[in-house]
Amino acid sequence: MDKIYDLVINFKDGTSWDKEEIDMSQNPEGIKVFLEELEKMGNAELTAQESGETREVSEIKSVEILF
């Protein structure tokens, strides 16, 4: 069974969505698919599960994988 990792999305304005905000835990293959889909999305929007806040994919600075 694959280990599950938590993701944190960091935005260019210095804010971040942590694991509670985005409810995103994935195995390595799931992370790969998620990152590939982000690259394809361009200016699509992501919505945080906890707050309902919406951000554009183009605002993402980095994605952290927490071990």
C-alpha positions as CSV (number, residue, x, y, z in Angstrom):
1,M,0.0,0.0,0.0
2,D,1.3,3.5,-0.9
3,K,2.0,6.0,1.7
4,I,-0.4,9.0,1.8
5,Y,1.0,12.5,1.7
6,D,-0.6,15.8,2.5
7,L,-0.4,18.8,0.1
8,V,-0.1,22.5,0.7
9,I,-0.7,25.0,-2.1
10,N,1.3,28.2,-1.8
11,F,0.1,31.3,-3.7
12,K,2.1,34.2,-5.2
13,D,0.6,36.6,-2.7
14,G,2.1,34.7,0.2
15,T,-1.0,32.9,1.4
16,S,-1.3,29.1,1.5
17,W,-4.0,26.5,1.6
18,D,-3.0,23.8,4.0
19,K,-4.3,20.2,4.3
20,E,-7.3,21.3,6.3
21,E,-8.3,24.0,3.8
22,I,-8.0,21.8,0.7
23,D,-8.6,18.4,2.2
24,M,-6.0,16.9,-0.1
25,S,-4.1,13.8,0.8
26,Q,-2.8,11.6,-2.0
27,N,-0.6,8.7,-2.7
28,P,2.4,9.4,-5.1
29,E,0.4,8.5,-8.2
30,G,-2.4,10.7,-7.1
31,I,0.0,13.6,-6.6
32,K,1.4,13.1,-10.1
33,V,-2.0,13.2,-11.7
34,F,-3.0,16.3,-9.6
35,L,0.1,18.2,-10.7
36,E,-0.4,17.2,-14.4
37,E,-4.0,18.4,-14.3
38,L,-2.9,21.7,-12.7
39,E,-0.5,22.2,-15.6
40,K,-3.3,21.6,-18.1
41,M,-5.8,23.9,-16.4
42,G,-4.3,27.3,-17.1
43,N,-6.6,29.9,-15.7
44,A,-9.2,27.5,-14.2
45,E,-10.3,28.0,-10.6
46,L,-9.7,25.9,-7.5
47,T,-12.1,26.1,-4.6
48,A,-11.1,25.5,-1.0
49,Q,-13.2,22.9,0.7
50,E,-13.3,24.5,4.2
51,S,-13.8,28.2,3.3
52,G,-15.3,28.1,-0.2
53,E,-12.6,30.6,-1.3
54,T,-11.8,30.5,-5.0
55,R,-8.4,31.1,-6.6
56,E,-7.1,30.8,-10.1
57,V,-4.5,28.1,-10.9
58,S,-2.3,30.8,-12.4
59,E,-1.9,32.3,-8.8
60,I,-0.1,29.1,-7.6
61,K,3.5,29.7,-6.7
62,S,4.3,26.2,-5.4
63,V,2.9,22.9,-4.1
64,E,4.5,21.3,-1.1
65,I,4.3,17.6,-0.3
66,L,4.4,16.9,3.4
67,F,6.0,13.7,4.4
